[in-house]
């Protein structure tokens, strides 16, 4: 093509939000999606716009944006179109664009097939010169069924600010530390949609928070792909010369907790074990975290089950150790069904929301007390693969 697809979007007045990862553009109640030629069924006049597999496996920031665009089209009342591109190698997931059709297909509606793939039905071809005039009158029809994408699968990280991403980045790095696995600069940039400027800012703030908390500097885990060492900026900002030693400190500090019997357990005069007296601040903090967890909307009649599971796992995900209440869910162990009244604490396990989704969809196995991820998703969860599943604390 004489010009890139990004330039094509600009020329029709629909500039992509991010030229590196956007899958479409939205402006003034008009949405233009980018789709693939090999996923277009010409005889049926429809083209795939989202696959269920992509929802679970993709780490592209463009996924969040695509979901928001599809939500708007699903509701109807917007002028929706697609530009169809040809992939250099359609057999790979990490595609690049070889060429594209320099026209637009008007989307009339969306639909979902039995496999969960979302398709756009199109009716006619619109030339770029006629696009603006056509968009004034064209509207996609609303769909009667509920939008087919679970809110749990929306990370929101593509549009989040650096400040909002920091807790997610810290949790991810802690997971890497627990498996003694450094990460590459390119990996963290791709996963959290960072460019070099925001990467430096993020790593600096994360490291400074560690210093303030008297923890090892967790950003020592982020290394160059060729040297396996931190950049010189790490030394300049934190004054740490030996980044390898700092990584070892991180591995030791965030090592998975091991349950060990206390050598001296206090008892009363009858020999009954005395429960330790928690500090008032600890009690208040625990109550606050439980309240945050319970504030998340759930199915009716489930609060007792959720409260019990949350307490049994001390408010931490049984796999990742995440302790952010808003991200945690009480999952039913395979073979137990809330509809059949299996709502006792032994029927559940506390999991981070994305892990709960993988578990329910058969992409995560916990049957032998070890986290084992499906080959479809393990490349994104390698830092948790083989993790020991925490046991619940008996009341």
Residue pairs with C-beta under 8 A, 6 or more apart in sequence:
1 99
1 100
1 102
3 11
5 34
5 83
5 85
5 97
5 100
6 16
6 19
8 83
8 100
8 102
8 128
9 15
9 16
9 25
9 32
9 83
10 16
11 128
12 32
12 104
12 128
12 131
12 132
13 27
13 132
14 25
14 26
14 27
14 30
14 32
15 25
15 27
16 22
16 24
16 25
17 25
17 65
18 61
18 62
18 193
21 60
21 61
21 62
21 158
21 193
22 34
22 62
22 65
23 33
23 34
23 60
23 62
23 63
23 65
23 66
23 69
24 31
24 32
24 33
24 34
24 65
24 66
24 69
25 31
25 32
26 32
26 68
26 69
26 72
29 77
29 78
29 79
30 78
30 79
30 80
30 81
30 135
31 69
31 72
31 73
31 78
31 79
31 80
31 81
32 80
32 81
32 82
32 83
32 104
33 49
33 66
33 69
33 80
33 81
33 82
33 83
33 107
33 120
34 82
34 83
34 85
34 100
35 47
35 48
35 49
35 82
35 83
35 84
35 85
35 120
36 47
36 48
36 84
36 85
36 86
36 87
36 90
36 95
37 84
37 85
37 86
37 87
37 101
38 86
38 87
38 90
39 47
39 48
40 46
40 47
40 48
40 84
41 47
41 119
45 121
45 122
45 123
46 111
46 119
46 120
46 121
46 122
47 82
47 84
47 105
47 119
47 120
47 122
48 117
48 118
48 119
49 66
49 70
49 82
49 110
49 118
49 119
49 120
50 66
50 67
50 70
50 117
50 118
50 149
51 116
51 117
51 118
52 115
52 116
52 117
53 376
54 63
55 63
55 149
55 153
56 153
56 357
56 358
56 361
56 363
56 376
56 377
57 93
57 376
57 377
57 380
59 190
59 191
59 380
61 157
61 158
61 193
62 158
63 155
63 158
64 154
64 155
64 156
64 157
64 158
64 159
65 158
65 159
67 149
67 153
67 154
70 110
70 118
70 147
70 149
71 147
71 149
72 78
73 80
73 107
73 110
73 120
73 140
74 110
74 142
74 143
74 147
75 142
75 143
76 109
76 139
76 140
76 141
76 142
76 143
77 139
77 140
77 142
78 139
78 140
79 134
79 135
79 136
79 138
79 139
79 140
80 106
80 107
80 120
80 138
80 140
81 104
81 105
81 106
81 107
81 126
81 131
81 135
81 138
82 104
82 105
82 107
82 120
82 122
83 100
83 101
83 103
83 104
83 105
84 100
84 101
84 105
85 97
85 98
85 99
85 100
85 101
86 97
86 98
86 99
86 100
87 95
87 96
87 97
87 98
88 95
88 96
88 97
88 98
89 95
89 96
102 128
103 125
103 126
103 127
103 128
104 125
104 126
104 127
104 128
104 131
105 122
105 123
105 124
105 125
105 126
106 122
106 123
106 124
106 125
106 126
106 134
106 138
107 120
107 121
107 122
107 140
108 121
108 122
108 123
108 140
108 141
109 120
109 121
109 140
109 141
109 143
110 118
110 119
110 120
110 121
110 140
110 143
111 118
111 119
111 121
111 143
112 118
112 119
112 145
112 148
113 119
116 148
118 148
118 149
126 134
150 357
152 353
152 354
152 356
152 357
153 354
153 357
155 168
157 165
157 168
157 192
157 193
158 193
162 194
162 198
162 201
162 202
162 205
165 192
165 194
165 202
166 202
166 205
166 206
166 209
167 324
168 192
169 188
169 192
169 202
169 206
170 206
170 209
170 218
171 320
171 322
171 324
172 188
172 191
172 383
173 183
173 206
173 218
173 219
173 221
173 222
174 218
174 254
174 321
175 320
175 321
175 383
175 384
176 182
176 183
176 221
176 383
177 218
177 221
177 250
177 251
177 253
177 254
177 255
178 254
178 255
178 256
178 321
178 383
178 387
179 382
179 383
179 384
179 385
179 386
179 387
180 251
181 221
181 382
181 383
182 221
182 222
182 223
182 228
182 247
183 221
183 222
183 223
184 222
184 223
184 224
184 225
185 199
185 222
185 223
185 224
185 225
185 231
186 225
188 194
188 199
188 222
189 195
189 196
189 199
192 202
194 202
200 233
203 219
203 222
203 234
204 219
204 237
206 218
206 219
207 217
207 218
207 219
207 234
207 237
207 238
210 216
210 217
210 218
210 219
211 217
211 238
215 253
216 246
216 249
216 250
216 252
216 253
217 234
217 238
217 240
217 246
217 250
218 250
218 254
219 230
219 234
220 230
220 234
220 240
220 243
220 246
220 247
220 249
220 250
221 247
221 250
222 230
223 229
223 230
223 243
224 230
224 231
229 243
229 244
230 243
234 240
234 243
235 241
235 243
240 246
256 321
256 387
256 388
257 321
259 391
265 273
266 273
266 274
266 276
267 273
267 274
268 274
278 286
286 315
289 315
289 323
289 325
290 307
290 310
290 311
290 315
290 325
292 325
292 326
293 306
293 310
293 315
293 325
293 326
293 328
294 303
294 306
294 307
294 310
296 325
296 326
296 329
298 306
299 338
301 343
302 330
302 338
302 343
304 343
305 330
305 338
305 343
305 344
305 345
305 347
305 348
306 330
308 344
308 345
308 348
309 330
309 345
309 348
309 349
309 350
309 392
310 325
310 328
310 330
310 350
311 393
311 395
312 345
312 348
312 350
312 392
312 393
312 394
312 395
313 349
313 350
313 390
313 392
313 393
314 393
315 323
315 325
315 328
315 350
316 322
316 323
316 350
316 390
317 323
317 327
317 328
317 350
317 351
317 352
317 355
318 349
318 350
318 351
318 366
318 389
318 390
318 392
319 351
319 352
319 355
319 366
319 371
319 384
319 387
319 389
319 390
320 352
320 355
320 384
320 387
321 390
322 328
322 352
327 352
327 353
328 350
328 351
328 352
328 353
329 350
329 351
329 352
329 353
329 356
330 348
330 349
330 350
331 348
331 349
331 350
331 351
331 356
331 359
331 360
332 338
332 342
332 347
332 348
333 347
333 348
333 349
334 359
334 366
334 367
336 342
336 347
336 348
345 392
345 395
346 392
349 366
349 389
349 392
351 359
355 364
355 384
358 364
358 373
358 374
358 377
358 381
359 366
362 374
363 373
363 374
363 376
363 377
364 371
364 372
364 373
364 374
364 377
365 371
365 372
365 373
365 374
366 372
366 389
369 388
369 389
370 386
370 387
370 388
370 389
371 384
371 385
371 386
371 387
371 388
371 389
372 385
372 386
373 381
373 384
373 385
378 385
